Every structure is written in C-alpha cells, then in structure tokens.
C-alpha cells in the first residue's frame, strides 16, 4: 500500500467525521476519527507489511518464472 493511498484514507475519514459532526452524529464522528487515527498511527506498519509482501511475491516470481 502506498503512502499516498494511506493519506487519502485518512483524509476521507477525517472528512466523514466532520460531516457527521455537522449533522450532530457525534458517536459516528468519533468512530470515523478513531479509524483515521488508527490508520495514521499504524501507517508505517501497513507500509512495511506491503513492502515485505511485495518482496516475497517478486522473489517467488523470479524463482518460478514459468
């Protein structure tokens, strides 16, 4: 997963949280902010996992070309 995609997810959920707050849906707003916080706080782990998996897949491909 690319850093840009993680940033898009965070931005999307921050926007959804604001929309929920504007509609006085405070529980939903909190859930959206909590999810955005989770993604933001764990972005490094998501990226590390994605790069590791990509490396594994590439290695498998190189070792089994046919």
VOGU-3710 file (C-alpha; in Angstrom, 3 decimals, decimal comma):
1> xxxxxxxxxx> 0,000/0,000/0,000  1,406/3,361/-0,949  1,793/6,306/1,400  -0,452/8,392/-0,865  -3,274/5,852/-0,529  -2,980/5,842/3,252  -3,103/9,639/3,243  -6,242/9,510/1,082  -7,911/7,107/3,523  -7,040/9,330/6,484
11> xxxxxxxxxx> -8,317/12,432/4,694  -11,528/10,681/3,645  -12,349/9,582/7,197  -11,467/12,983/8,652  -13,904/14,493/6,149  -16,575/11,927/7,034  -16,049/12,667/10,723  -16,566/16,386/10,103  -19,706/15,694/8,079  -21,049/13,524/10,911
21> xxxxxxxxxx> -20,256/16,259/13,472  -22,043/18,829/11,318  -25,091/16,544/11,337  -24,808/16,136/15,147  -23,924/12,454/14,789  -21,234/12,595/17,436  -20,860/8,833/18,016  -20,383/8,255/14,286  -17,984/11,206/14,119  -15,900/9,722/16,933
31> xxxxxxxxxx> -15,802/6,347/15,161  -14,597/7,994/11,948  -11,918/9,995/13,786  -10,830/6,887/15,702  -10,405/4,967/12,445  -8,453/7,821/10,867  -6,240/7,929/13,975  -5,701/4,166/13,762  -4,618/4,330/10,116  -2,411/7,342/10,804
41> xxxxxxxxxx> -0,772/5,749/13,844  -0,147/2,457/12,033  0,803/3,756/8,581  4,399/2,651/8,994  3,388/-0,905/9,824  0,980/-1,016/6,876  3,722/0,165/4,532  6,272/-2,280/5,973  3,840/-5,176/5,544  3,042/-4,142/1,982
51> xxxxxxxxxx> 6,720/-3,841/1,030  7,511/-7,186/2,652  4,693/-8,903/0,795  5,719/-7,272/-2,470  9,291/-8,520/-1,974  8,035/-12,026/-1,236  5,867/-12,062/-4,344  8,693/-10,772/-6,526  11,073/-13,389/-5,117  8,522/-16,150/-5,818
61> xxxxxx> 8,104/-14,852/-9,359  11,846/-14,773/-10,004  12,295/-18,295/-8,610  9,356/-19,734/-10,561  9,262/-17,889/-13,903  7,249/-20,450/-15,786
//
